[in-house]
Amino acid sequence: DDGNLTPKDGCAASCNVENRWTCLGVTGSLSTCLPTCGDGFRLASEACDDGNVVNGDGCGDNCRVELGWTCSGLPGASSNCTAVGLCGNGIRTSEEACDDGNLISGDGCSSTCVLEAGWECRVNRTSTSVCQPQCGDGRRTPTEGCDDGNNISGDGCSASCVIEPNYQCSGSLVLTSTCRQVAMCGNGVRSTS
């Protein structure tokens, strides 16, 4: 009993709980009725209802639109939620080249969600960009020991951009590394130098 005979407020005139509503109360007091969140049927005070109570998909477990999302749909129907371009929220949208969940440049995805030179980013299952250096492109990044512009091991800079044993590589960041073999006594290889 919610204290009125108004229909479609969760408690029918017959004092029965209406379909798609949940009513709570203590015997002897008025009931409080709220739309059932997560049933895919947006009612009254729900800003959205996408048919589940999972956070991170635009419509939260409380049927409120989450930050960085917009939801649409008519009352009485399921909501459709889409991410909006909010750089740094970890959700890549069509207007962003990448979004790694931060506003730090130099990690592959810039503070303005632009892909940085020498990096490649892939989207994981939660829509967050995972960036790593693009080994072999001739642009050494801070996480690469070297980058000689190829993915061939045995030339001083390995296919995974690691300086190989008995080699020394030079070249500053964002430039192509130059590697040369260094003479090492005791390694079982005769050197001319």
Contact map, one row per residue, 1 for C-alpha under 8 A:
1111000000100011000000000000011000000000000000000000000000000000000000000000000000000000000000000000000000000000000000000000000000000000000000000000000000000000000000000000000000000000000000000
1111000000100010000000000000011110000000000000000000000000000000000000000000000000000000000000000000000000000000000000000000000000000000000000000000000000000000000000000000000000000000000000000
1111100000000000000000000000011000000000000000000000000000000000000000000000000000000000000000000000000000000000000000000000000000000000000000000000000000000000000000000000000000000000000000000
1111110000001000000000000000000000000000000000000000000000000000000000000000000000000000000000000000000000000000000000000000000000000000000000000000000000000000000000000000000000000000000000000
0011111000011000000000000000000000000000000000000000000000000000000000000000000000000000000000000000000000000000000000000000000000000000000000000000000000000000000000000000000000000000000000000
0001111110111000000000000000000000000000000000000000000000000000000000000000000000000000000000000000000000000000000000000000000000000000000000000000000000000000000000000000000000000000000000000
0000111111111000000000000000000000000000000000000000000000000000000000000000000000000000000000000000000000000000000000000000000000000000000000000000000000000000000000000000000000000000000000000
0000011111110000010000000000000000000000000000000000000000000000000000000000000000000000000000000000000000000000000000000000000000000000000000000000000000000000000000000000000000000000000000000
0000011111110000010000000000000011000000000000000000000000000000000000000000000000000000000000000000000000000000000000000000000000000000000000000000000000000000000000000000000000000000000000000
0000001111110000111111100000000011100000000000000000000000000000000000000000000000000000000000000000000000000000000000000000000000000000000000000000000000000000000000000000000000000000000000000
1100011111111111110000100000000010000000000000000000000000000000000000000000000000000000000000000000000000000000000000000000000000000000000000000000000000000000000000000000000000000000000000000
0000111111111111110000000000000000000000000000000000000000000000000000000000000000000000000000000000000000000000000000000000000000000000000000000000000000000000000000000000000000000000000000000
0001111000111111000000000000000000000000000000000000000000000000000000000000000000000000000000000000000000000000000000000000000000000000000000000000000000000000000000000000000000000000000000000
0000000000111111000000000000000000000000000000000000000000000000000000000000000000000000000000000000000000000000000000000000000000000000000000000000000000000000000000000000000000000000000000000
1100000000111111100000000000000000000000000000000000000000000000000000000000000000000000000000000000000000000000000000000000000000000000000000000000000000000000000000000000000000000000000000000
1000000000111111110000000000000000000000000000000000000000000000000000000000000000000000000000000000000000000000000000000000000000000000000000000000000000000000000000000000000000000000000000000
0000000001110011111011100000000000000000000000000000000000000000000000000000000000000000000000000000000000000000000000000000000000000000000000000000000000000000000000000000000000000000000000000
0000000111110001111110000000000000000000000000000000000000000000000000000000000000000000000000000000000000000000000000000000000000000000000000000000000000000000000000000000000000000000000000000
0000000001000000111110000000000000000000000000000000000000000000000000000000000000000000000000000000000000000000000000000000000000000000000000000000000000000000000000000000000000000000000000000
0000000001000000011111000000000000110010100000000000000000000000000000000000000000000000000000000000000000000000000000000000000000000000000000000000000000000000000000000000000000000000000000000
0000000001000000111111100000000011110000000000000000000000000000000000000000000000000000000000000000000000000000000000000000000000000000000000000000000000000000000000000000000000000000000000000
0000000001000000100111110000000011110000000000000000000000000000000000000000000000000000000000000000000000000000000000000000000000000000000000000000000000000000000000000000000000000000000000000
0000000001100000100011111000001111000000000000000000000000000000000000000000000000000000000000000000000000000000000000000000000000000000000000000000000000000000000000000000000000000000000000000
0000000000000000000001111100001110000000000000000000000000000000000000000000000000000000000000000000000000000000000000000000000000000000000000000000000000000000000000000000000000000000000000000
0000000000000000000000111110111100000000000000000000000000000000000000000000000000000000000000000000000000000000000000000000000000000000000000000000000000000000000000000000000000000000000000000
0000000000000000000000011111111000000000000000000000000000000000000000000000000000000000000000000000000000000000000000000000000000000000000000000000000000000000000000000000000000000000000000000
0000000000000000000000001111100000000000000000000000000000000000000000000000000000000000000000000000000000000000000000000000000000000000000000000000000000000000000000000000000000000000000000000
0000000000000000000000000111110000000000000000000000000000000000000000000000000000000000000000000000000000000000000000000000000000000000000000000000000000000000000000000000000000000000000000000
0000000000000000000000001111111000000000000000000000000000000000000000000000000000000000000000000000000000000000000000000000000000000000000000000000000000000000000000000000000000000000000000000
1110000000000000000000001101111100000000000000000000000000000000000000000000000000000000000000000000000000000000000000000000000000000000000000000000000000000000000000000000000000000000000000000
1110000000000000000000111100111110000000000000000000000000000000000000000000000000000000000000000000000000000000000000000000000000000000000000000000000000000000000000000000000000000000000000000
0100000000000000000000111000011111000000000000000000000000000000000000000000000000000000000000000000000000000000000000000000000000000000000000000000000000000000000000000000000000000000000000000
0100000011100000000011110000001111100000000000000000000000000000000000000000000000000000000000000000000000000000000000000000000000000000000000000000000000000000000000000000000000000000000000000
0000000011000000000011100000000111110000000010000000000000000000000000000000000000000000000000000000000000000000000000000000000000000000000000000000000000000000000000000000000000000000000000000
0000000001000000000111000000000011111000011111000000000000000000000000000000000000000000000000000000000000000000000000000000000000000000000000000000000000000000000000000000000000000000000000000
0000000000000000000111000000000001111110000000000000000000000000000000000000000000000000000000000000000000000000000000000000000000000000000000000000000000000000000000000000000000000000000000000
0000000000000000000000000000000000111111000001001011100000001110000000000000000000000000000000000000000000000000000000000000000000000000000000000000000000000000000000000000000000000000000000000
0000000000000000000000000000000000011111100000001111100000001010000000000000000000000000000000000000000000000000000000000000000000000000000000000000000000000000000000000000000000000000000000000
0000000000000000000100000000000000011111100000001111000000000000000000000000000000000000000000000000000000000000000000000000000000000000000000000000000000000000000000000000000000000000000000000
0000000000000000000000000000000000001111110000001111000000000000000000000000111000000000000000000000000000000000000000000000000000000000000000000000000000000000000000000000000000000000000000000
0000000000000000000100000000000000000111111000001110000000000000000000000011111000000000000000000000000000000000000000000000000000000000000000000000000000000000000000000000000000000000000000000
0000000000000000000000000000000000100001111101111000000000000000000000000111111000000000000000000000000000000000000000000000000000000000000000000000000000000000000000000000000000000000000000000
0000000000000000000000000000000000100000111111000000000000000000000000000011000000000000000000000000000000000000000000000000000000000000000000000000000000000000000000000000000000000000000000000
0000000000000000000000000000000000100000011111000000000000000000000000000010000000000000000000000000000000000000000000000000000000000000000000000000000000000000000000000000000000000000000000000
0000000000000000000000000000000001100000001111100000000000000000000000000000000000000000000000000000000000000000000000000000000000000000000000000000000000000000000000000000000000000000000000000
0000000000000000000000000000000000101000011111111000000000000011000000000000000000000000000000000000000000000000000000000000000000000000000000000000000000000000000000000000000000000000000000000
0000000000000000000000000000000000000000010011111000000000000011100000000000000000000000000000000000000000000000000000000000000000000000000000000000000000000000000000000000000000000000000000000
0000000000000000000000000000000000000000010001111100000000100011100000111000011000000000000000000000000000000000000000000000000000000000000000000000000000000000000000000000000000000000000000000
0000000000000000000000000000000000001111110001111111000000100010000000000000011000000000000000000000000000000000000000000000000000000000000000000000000000000000000000000000000000000000000000000
0000000000000000000000000000000000000111100000011111000000100000000000000000011110000000000000000000000000000000000000000000000000000000000000000000000000000000000000000000000000000000000000000
0000000000000000000000000000000000001111100000001111100000000000000000000000011000000000000000000000000000000000000000000000000000000000000000000000000000000000000000000000000000000000000000000
0000000000000000000000000000000000001111000000001111110000001000000000000000000000000000000000000000000000000000000000000000000000000000000000000000000000000000000000000000000000000000000000000
0000000000000000000000000000000000001100000000000011111000111110000000000000000000000000000000000000000000000000000000000000000000000000000000000000000000000000000000000000000000000000000000000
0000000000000000000000000000000000000000000000000001111110111000000000000000000000000000000000000000000000000000000000000000000000000000000000000000000000000000000000000000000000000000000000000
0000000000000000000000000000000000000000000000000000111111111000000000000000000000000000000000000000000000000000000000000000000000000000000000000000000000000000000000000000000000000000000000000
0000000000000000000000000000000000000000000000000000011111110000010000000000000000000000000000000000000000000000000000000000000000000000000000000000000000000000000000000000000000000000000000000
0000000000000000000000000000000000000000000000000000011111110000000000000000000010000000000000000000000000000000000000000000000000000000000000000000000000000000000000000000000000000000000000000
0000000000000000000000000000000000000000000000000000001111110000111111100000000011100000000000000000000000000000000000000000000000000000000000000000000000000000000000000000000000000000000000000
0000000000000000000000000000000000000000000000011100111111111111110000100000000010000000000000000000000000000000000000000000000000000000000000000000000000000000000000000000000000000000000000000
0000000000000000000000000000000000000000000000000000111111111111110000000000000000000000000000000000000000000000000000000000000000000000000000000000000000000000000000000000000000000000000000000
0000000000000000000000000000000000001100000000000001111000111111000000000000000000000000000000000000000000000000000000000000000000000000000000000000000000000000000000000000000000000000000000000
0000000000000000000000000000000000001000000000000000100000111111000000000000000000000000000000000000000000000000000000000000000000000000000000000000000000000000000000000000000000000000000000000
0000000000000000000000000000000000001100000001111000100000111111100000000000000000000000000000000000000000000000000000000000000000000000000000000000000000000000000000000000000000000000000000000
0000000000000000000000000000000000000000000001110000000000111111110000000000000000000000000000000000000000000000000000000000000000000000000000000000000000000000000000000000000000000000000000000
0000000000000000000000000000000000000000000000110000000001110011111011100000000000000000000000000000000000000000000000000000000000000000000000000000000000000000000000000000000000000000000000000
0000000000000000000000000000000000000000000000000000000101110001111111000000000000000000000000000000000000000000000000000000000000000000000000000000000000000000000000000000000000000000000000000
0000000000000000000000000000000000000000000000000000000001000000111110000000000000000000000000000000000000000000000000000000000000000000000000000000000000000000000000000000000000000000000000000
0000000000000000000000000000000000000000000000000000000001000000011111000000000000111100100000000000000000000000000000000000000000000000000000000000000000000000000000000000000000000000000000000
0000000000000000000000000000000000000000000000000000000001000000111111100000000011110000000000000000000000000000000000000000000000000000000000000000000000000000000000000000000000000000000000000
0000000000000000000000000000000000000000000000000000000001000000110111110000000011110000000000000000000000000000000000000000000000000000000000000000000000000000000000000000000000000000000000000
0000000000000000000000000000000000000000000000010000000001100000100011111000001111000000000000000000000000000000000000000000000000000000000000000000000000000000000000000000000000000000000000000
0000000000000000000000000000000000000000000000010000000000000000000001111100001110000000000000000000000000000000000000000000000000000000000000000000000000000000000000000000000000000000000000000
0000000000000000000000000000000000000000000000010000000000000000000000111110111100000000000000000000000000000000000000000000000000000000000000000000000000000000000000000000000000000000000000000
0000000000000000000000000000000000000000010000000000000000000000000000011111111000000000000000000000000000000000000000000000000000000000000000000000000000000000000000000000000000000000000000000
0000000000000000000000000000000000000000111100000000000000000000000000001111100000000000000000000000000000000000000000000000000000000000000000000000000000000000000000000000000000000000000000000
0000000000000000000000000000000000000000111000000000000000000000000000000111110000000000000000000000000000000000000000000000000000000000000000000000000000000000000000000000000000000000000000000
0000000000000000000000000000000000000001110000000000000000000000000000001111111000000000000000000000000000000000000000000000000000000000000000000000000000000000000000000000000000000000000000000
0000000000000000000000000000000000000001110000011110000000000000000000001101111100000000000000000000000000000000000000000000000000000000000000000000000000000000000000000000000000000000000000000
0000000000000000000000000000000000000001110000011110000000000000000000111100111110000000000000000000000000000000000000000000000000000000000000000000000000000000000000000000000000000000000000000
0000000000000000000000000000000000000000000000000100000000000000000000111000011111000000000000000000000000000000000000000000000000000000000000000000000000000000000000000000000000000000000000000
0000000000000000000000000000000000000000000000000100000011100000000011110000001111100000000000000000000000000000000000000000000000000000000000000000000000000000000000000000000000000000000000000
0000000000000000000000000000000000000000000000000000000001000000000011100000000111110000000000000000000000000000000000000000000000000000000000000000000000000000000000000000000000000000000000000
0000000000000000000000000000000000000000000000000000000001000000000111000000000011111000001110000000000000000000000000000000000000000000000000000000000000000000000000000000000000000000000000000
0000000000000000000000000000000000000000000000000000000000000000000111000000000001111100000010000000000000000000000000000000000000000000000000000000000000000000000000000000000000000000000000000
0000000000000000000000000000000000000000000000000000000000000000000100000000000000111110000111110000000000000000000000000000000000000000000000000000000000000000000000000000000000000000000000000
0000000000000000000000000000000000000000000000000000000000000000000100000000000000011111101000000000000000000000000000000000000000000000000000000000000000000000000000000000000000000000000000000
0000000000000000000000000000000000000000000000000000000000000000000000000000000000001111110000010010111000000011100000000000000000000000000000000000000000000000000000000000000000000000000000000
0000000000000000000000000000000000000000000000000000000000000000000000000000000000000111111000000011111000000010100000000000000000000000000000000000000000000000000000000000000000000000000000000
0000000000000000000000000000000000000000000000000000000000000000000100000000000000000111111000000011110000000000000000000000000000000000000000000000000000000000000000000000000000000000000000000
0000000000000000000000000000000000000000000000000000000000000000000000000000000000000011111100000011110000000000000000000000001110000000000000000000000000000000000000000000000000000000000000000
0000000000000000000000000000000000000000000000000000000000000000000000000000000000100101111110000011100000000000000000000000011110000000000000000000000000000000000000000000000000000000000000000
0000000000000000000000000000000000000000000000000000000000000000000000000000000000101000011111011111000000000000000000000010001110000000000000000000000000000000000000000000000000000000000000000
0000000000000000000000000000000000000000000000000000000000000000000000000000000000111000001111111000000000000000000000000000000000000000000000000000000000000000000000000000000000000000000000000
0000000000000000000000000000000000000000000000000000000000000000000000000000000000001000000111111000000000000000000000000000000000000000000000000000000000000000000000000000000000000000000000000
0000000000000000000000000000000000000000000000000000000000000000000000000000000000001000000011111000000000000000000000000000000000000000000000000000000000000000000000000000000000000000000000000
0000000000000000000000000000000000000000000000000000000000000000000000000000000000001010000111111110000000000000110000000000000000000000000000000000000000000000000000000000000000000000000000000
0000000000000000000000000000000000000000000000000000000000000000000000000000000000000000000111111110000000000000111000000000000000000000000000000000000000000000000000000000000000000000000000000
0000000000000000000000000000000000000000000000000000000000000000000000000000000000000000000100011111000000001000111000001010000110000000000000000000000000000000000000000000000000000000000000000
0000000000000000000000000000000000000000000000000000000000000000000000000000000000000011111100011111110000001000100000000000000110000000000000000000000000000000000000000000000000000000000000000
0000000000000000000000000000000000000000000000000000000000000000000000000000000000000001111100000111110000001000100000000000000111100000000000000000000000000000000000000000000000000000000000000
0000000000000000000000000000000000000000000000000000000000000000000000000000000000000011111000000011111000000000000000000000000110000000000000000000000000000000000000000000000000000000000000000
0000000000000000000000000000000000000000000000000000000000000000000000000000000000000011110000000011111100000010000000000000000000000000000000000000000000000000000000000000000000000000000000000
0000000000000000000000000000000000000000000000000000000000000000000000000000000000000011000000000000111110000111100000000000000000000000000000000000000000000000000000000000000000000000000000000
0000000000000000000000000000000000000000000000000000000000000000000000000000000000000000000000000000011111101110000000000000000000000000000000000000000000000000000000000000000000000000000000000
0000000000000000000000000000000000000000000000000000000000000000000000000000000000000000000000000000001111111110000000000000000000000000000000000000000000000000000000000000000000000000000000000
0000000000000000000000000000000000000000000000000000000000000000000000000000000000000000000000000000000111111100000100000000000000000000000000000000000000000000000000000000000000000000000000000
0000000000000000000000000000000000000000000000000000000000000000000000000000000000000000000000000000000111111100000100000000000000110000000000000000000000000000000000000000000000000000000000000
0000000000000000000000000000000000000000000000000000000000000000000000000000000000000000000000000000000011111100001111111000000000111000000000000000000000000000000000000000000000000000000000000
0000000000000000000000000000000000000000000000000000000000000000000000000000000000000000000000000111000111111111111100001000000000100000000000000000000000000000000000000000000000000000000000000
0000000000000000000000000000000000000000000000000000000000000000000000000000000000000000000000000000001111111111111100000000000000000000000000000000000000000000000000000000000000000000000000000
0000000000000000000000000000000000000000000000000000000000000000000000000000000000000011000000000000011110001111110000000000000000000000000000000000000000000000000000000000000000000000000000000
0000000000000000000000000000000000000000000000000000000000000000000000000000000000000010000000000000001000001111110000000000000000000000000000000000000000000000000000000000000000000000000000000
0000000000000000000000000000000000000000000000000000000000000000000000000000000000000011000000011111001000001111111000000000000000000000000000000000000000000000000000000000000000000000000000000
0000000000000000000000000000000000000000000000000000000000000000000000000000000000000000000000011100000000001111111100000000000000000000000000000000000000000000000000000000000000000000000000000
0000000000000000000000000000000000000000000000000000000000000000000000000000000000000000000000001100000000011100111110111000000000000000000000000000000000000000000000000000000000000000000000000
0000000000000000000000000000000000000000000000000000000000000000000000000000000000000000000000000000000001111100011111100000000000000000000000000000000000000000000000000000000000000000000000000
0000000000000000000000000000000000000000000000000000000000000000000000000000000000000000000000000000000000010000001111100000000000000000001000000000000000000000000000000000000000000000000000000
0000000000000000000000000000000000000000000000000000000000000000000000000000000000000000000000000000000000010000000111110000000000001110111110000000000000000000000000000000010000000000000000000
0000000000000000000000000000000000000000000000000000000000000000000000000000000000000000000000000000000000010000001111111000000000111100000000000000000000000000000000000000000000000000000000000
0000000000000000000000000000000000000000000000000000000000000000000000000000000000000000000000000000000000010000001001111100000000111100000000000000000000000000000000000000000000000000000000000
0000000000000000000000000000000000000000000000000000000000000000000000000000000000000000000000000100000000011000001000111110000011110000000000000000000000000000000000000000000000000000000000000
0000000000000000000000000000000000000000000000000000000000000000000000000000000000000000000000000000000000000000000000011111000011100000000000000000000000000000000000000000000000000000000000000
0000000000000000000000000000000000000000000000000000000000000000000000000000000000000000000100000100000000000000000000001111111111000000000000000000000000000000000000000000000000000000000000000
0000000000000000000000000000000000000000000000000000000000000000000000000000000000000000000000000000000000000000000000000111111111000000000000000000000000000000000000000000000000000000000000000
0000000000000000000000000000000000000000000000000000000000000000000000000000000000000000000000000000000000000000000000000011111100000000000000000000000000000000000000000000000000000000000000000
0000000000000000000000000000000000000000000000000000000000000000000000000000000000000000001000000000000000000000000000000011111100000000000000000000000000000000000000000000000000000000000000000
0000000000000000000000000000000000000000000000000000000000000000000000000000000000000000011100000000000000000000000000000011111110000000000000000000000000000000000000000000000000000000000000000
0000000000000000000000000000000000000000000000000000000000000000000000000000000000000000011100000111100000000000000000000011111111000000000000000000000000000000000000000000000000000000000000000
0000000000000000000000000000000000000000000000000000000000000000000000000000000000000000011100000111100000000000000000001111001111100000000000000000000000000000000000000000000000000000000000000
0000000000000000000000000000000000000000000000000000000000000000000000000000000000000000000000000001000000000000000000001111000111110000000000000000000000000000000000000000000000000000000000000
0000000000000000000000000000000000000000000000000000000000000000000000000000000000000000000000000001000000111000000000111100000011111000000000000000000000000000000000000000000000000000000000000
0000000000000000000000000000000000000000000000000000000000000000000000000000000000000000000000000000000000110000000000111000000001111100000000000000000000000000000000000000000000000000000000000
0000000000000000000000000000000000000000000000000000000000000000000000000000000000000000000000000000000000010000000001110000000000111110000010110000000000000000000000000000000000000000000000000
0000000000000000000000000000000000000000000000000000000000000000000000000000000000000000000000000000000000000000000001110000000000011111100000000000000000000000000000000000000000000000000000000
0000000000000000000000000000000000000000000000000000000000000000000000000000000000000000000000000000000000000000000001000000000000001111110100010010111000000011100000000000000000000000000000000
0000000000000000000000000000000000000000000000000000000000000000000000000000000000000000000000000000000000000000000000000000000000000111111000000011111000000010100000000000000000000000000000000
0000000000000000000000000000000000000000000000000000000000000000000000000000000000000000000000000000000000000000000001000000000000000111111000000011110000000000000000000000000000000000000000000
0000000000000000000000000000000000000000000000000000000000000000000000000000000000000000000000000000000000000000000001000000000000000011111100000011110000000000000000000000011110000000000000000
0000000000000000000000000000000000000000000000000000000000000000000000000000000000000000000000000000000000000000000011000000000000000001111110000011100000000000000000000000111110000000000000000
0000000000000000000000000000000000000000000000000000000000000000000000000000000000000000000000000000000000000000000001000000000000000010011111011110000000000000000000000001111110000000000000000
0000000000000000000000000000000000000000000000000000000000000000000000000000000000000000000000000000000000000000000001000000000000001000001111110000000000000000000000000000110000000000000000000
0000000000000000000000000000000000000000000000000000000000000000000000000000000000000000000000000000000000000000000000000000000000000000000111111000000000000000000000000000100000000000000000000
0000000000000000000000000000000000000000000000000000000000000000000000000000000000000000000000000000000000000000000000000000000000001000000011111000000000000000000000000000000000000000000000000
0000000000000000000000000000000000000000000000000000000000000000000000000000000000000000000000000000000000000000000000000000000000001010000111111110000000000000110000000000000000000000000000000
0000000000000000000000000000000000000000000000000000000000000000000000000000000000000000000000000000000000000000000000000000000000000000000101111110000000000000111000000000000000000000000000000
0000000000000000000000000000000000000000000000000000000000000000000000000000000000000000000000000000000000000000000000000000000000000000000100011111000000001000111000001110000110000000000000000
0000000000000000000000000000000000000000000000000000000000000000000000000000000000000000000000000000000000000000000000000000000000000011111100011111110000001000100000000000000110000000000000000
0000000000000000000000000000000000000000000000000000000000000000000000000000000000000000000000000000000000000000000000000000000000000001111000000111110000001000100000000000000111100000000000000
0000000000000000000000000000000000000000000000000000000000000000000000000000000000000000000000000000000000000000000000000000000000000011111000000011111000000000000000000000000110000000000000000
0000000000000000000000000000000000000000000000000000000000000000000000000000000000000000000000000000000000000000000000000000000000000011110000000011111100000010000000000000000000000000000000000
0000000000000000000000000000000000000000000000000000000000000000000000000000000000000000000000000000000000000000000000000000000000000011000000000000111110000111100000000000000000000000000000000
0000000000000000000000000000000000000000000000000000000000000000000000000000000000000000000000000000000000000000000000000000000000000000000000000000011111101110000000000000000000000000000000000
0000000000000000000000000000000000000000000000000000000000000000000000000000000000000000000000000000000000000000000000000000000000000000000000000000001111111110000000000000000000000000000000000
0000000000000000000000000000000000000000000000000000000000000000000000000000000000000000000000000000000000000000000000000000000000000000000000000000000111111100000100000000000000000000000000000
0000000000000000000000000000000000000000000000000000000000000000000000000000000000000000000000000000000000000000000000000000000000000000000000000000000111111100000000000000000000100000000000000
0000000000000000000000000000000000000000000000000000000000000000000000000000000000000000000000000000000000000000000000000000000000000000000000000000000011111100001111111000000000111000000000000
0000000000000000000000000000000000000000000000000000000000000000000000000000000000000000000000000000000000000000000000000000000000000000000000000111000111111111111100001000000000100000000000000
0000000000000000000000000000000000000000000000000000000000000000000000000000000000000000000000000000000000000000000000000000000000000000000000000000001111111111111100000000000000000000000000000
0000000000000000000000000000000000000000000000000000000000000000000000000000000000000000000000000000000000000000000000000000000000000011000000000000011110001111110000000000000000000000000000000
0000000000000000000000000000000000000000000000000000000000000000000000000000000000000000000000000000000000000000000000000000000000000010000000000000001000001111110000000000000000000000000000000
0000000000000000000000000000000000000000000000000000000000000000000000000000000000000000000000000000000000000000000000000000000000000011000000011111001000001111111000000000000000000000000000000
0000000000000000000000000000000000000000000000000000000000000000000000000000000000000000000000000000000000000000000000000000000000000000000000011100000000001111111100000000000000000000000000000
0000000000000000000000000000000000000000000000000000000000000000000000000000000000000000000000000000000000000000000000000000000000000000000000001100000000011100111110111000000000000000000000000
0000000000000000000000000000000000000000000000000000000000000000000000000000000000000000000000000000000000000000000000000000000000000000000000000000000001011100011111100000000000000000000000000
0000000000000000000000000000000000000000000000000000000000000000000000000000000000000000000000000000000000000000000000000000000000000000000000000000000000010000001111100000000000000000000000000
0000000000000000000000000000000000000000000000000000000000000000000000000000000000000000000000000000000000000000000000000000000000000000000000000000000000010000000111110000000000001111000000000
0000000000000000000000000000000000000000000000000000000000000000000000000000000000000000000000000000000000000000000000000000000000000000000000000000000000010000001111111000000000111100000000000
0000000000000000000000000000000000000000000000000000000000000000000000000000000000000000000000000000000000000000000000000000000000000000000000000000000000010000001001111100000000111100000000000
0000000000000000000000000000000000000000000000000000000000000000000000000000000000000000000000000000000000000000000000000000000000000000000000000100000000011000001000111110000011110000000000000
0000000000000000000000000000000000000000000000000000000000000000000000000000000000000000000000000000000000000000000000000000000000000000000000000100000000000000000000011111000011100000000000000
0000000000000000000000000000000000000000000000000000000000000000000000000000000000000000000000000000000000000000000000000000000000000000000000000100000000000000000000001111101111000000000000000
0000000000000000000000000000000000000000000000000000000000000000000000000000000000000000000000000000000000000000000000000000000000000000000100000000000000000000000000000111111110000000000000000
0000000000000000000000000000000000000000000000000000000000000000000000000000000000000000000000000000000000000000000000000000000000000000001111000000000000000000000000000011111000000000000000000
0000000000000000000000000000000000000000000000000000000000000000000000000000000000000000000000000000000000000000000001000000000000000000011110000000000000000000000000000001111100000000000000000
0000000000000000000000000000000000000000000000000000000000000000000000000000000000000000000000000000000000000000000000000000000000000000011100000000000000000000000000000011111110000000000000000
0000000000000000000000000000000000000000000000000000000000000000000000000000000000000000000000000000000000000000000000000000000000000000011100000111100000000000000000000011011111000000000000000
0000000000000000000000000000000000000000000000000000000000000000000000000000000000000000000000000000000000000000000000000000000000000000011100000111100000000000000000001111001111100000000000000
0000000000000000000000000000000000000000000000000000000000000000000000000000000000000000000000000000000000000000000000000000000000000000000000000001000000000000000000001110000111110000000000000
0000000000000000000000000000000000000000000000000000000000000000000000000000000000000000000000000000000000000000000000000000000000000000000000000001000000111000000000111100000011111000000000000
0000000000000000000000000000000000000000000000000000000000000000000000000000000000000000000000000000000000000000000000000000000000000000000000000000000000010000000000111000000001111100000000000
0000000000000000000000000000000000000000000000000000000000000000000000000000000000000000000000000000000000000000000000000000000000000000000000000000000000010000000001110000000000111110000000000
0000000000000000000000000000000000000000000000000000000000000000000000000000000000000000000000000000000000000000000000000000000000000000000000000000000000000000000001110000000000011111000000000
0000000000000000000000000000000000000000000000000000000000000000000000000000000000000000000000000000000000000000000000000000000000000000000000000000000000000000000001000000000000001111100000101
0000000000000000000000000000000000000000000000000000000000000000000000000000000000000000000000000000000000000000000000000000000000000000000000000000000000000000000001000000000000000111111010100
0000000000000000000000000000000000000000000000000000000000000000000000000000000000000000000000000000000000000000000000000000000000000000000000000000000000000000000000000000000000000011111110000
0000000000000000000000000000000000000000000000000000000000000000000000000000000000000000000000000000000000000000000000000000000000000000000000000000000000000000000000000000000000000001111110000
0000000000000000000000000000000000000000000000000000000000000000000000000000000000000000000000000000000000000000000000000000000000000000000000000000000000000000000000000000000000000001111110000
0000000000000000000000000000000000000000000000000000000000000000000000000000000000000000000000000000000000000000000000000000000000000000000000000000000000000000000000000000000000000000111111000
0000000000000000000000000000000000000000000000000000000000000000000000000000000000000000000000000000000000000000000000000000000000000000000000000000000000000000000000000000000000000001111111100
0000000000000000000000000000000000000000000000000000000000000000000000000000000000000000000000000000000000000000000000000000000000000000000000000000000000000000000000000000000000000000000111110
0000000000000000000000000000000000000000000000000000000000000000000000000000000000000000000000000000000000000000000000000000000000000000000000000000000000000000000000000000000000000011000011111
0000000000000000000000000000000000000000000000000000000000000000000000000000000000000000000000000000000000000000000000000000000000000000000000000000000000000000000000000000000000000000000001111
0000000000000000000000000000000000000000000000000000000000000000000000000000000000000000000000000000000000000000000000000000000000000000000000000000000000000000000000000000000000000010000000111
